[in-house]
């Protein structure tokens, strides 16, 4: 009986040691990061001492938070001191969307140094959508959807279809012809009288010519993920008669 008691005691001790070691091993290291206190508007300038319509105190914009190291992005800004944080963020302009609770990165593409771009520029709405050599071009639209706004929204892709009449150099200079022109244009933002699309400088010139020379033009909205070329044939009077037997 004594031997059995000793064995039971040893077994119980082993179980306790195993449970303690498991609990110790499951503990993770924590890291102090900097997170946005609330959604930060694009164009806002971060400051250590100024608060007005265009400036926001760093202490009002960001806070520190201790989180598990397992969930911290590799490029997260690690908080050390308030002075170091202020040095990192002072006179930085918010150019990308910061949502409440999002972790500050180092470097963070949503922030640029004051003076490297206009704080109120449209280019600050979505900087990642504009690549070097690309520009924003306004496509004016006469027709609008509910509420007087264009039907597309930011993030959509559109094609331009246009009708040209009596165009020099066409197959029949005395007739009208409709065709798909520029395709898969990214809608950067929506204006009251149209949409701004991301294009190359050359395509901007093409849009300018289409808007000036087309007797009528319109946009068509693409289904998300559809990147296939339109592959349309020019449509004129002869095509319509042949196609529909008129």
ABEGO torsion letter per residue (X at the ends): XAAAAAAAAAAAAAAAAAAAAAAAAABBBBBBBBBBABBBBBGBBBBAABBBAABBBAAAABBBBBBBAAABBAABBBBABAAAAAAAABGBBBABBBBBGBBBBOBBAABBBBGABBAABAAAABAAABBBGBBBBBBBBABBBBGGBBABBBGBBBBBBBBBBGBBGBABAABBBBBBBBBGBBBABBBAAEBBBBBBAAAAAAAAAAAAABABBBBBBBBBGBABBAGBBBBBAAAAAAAAGX
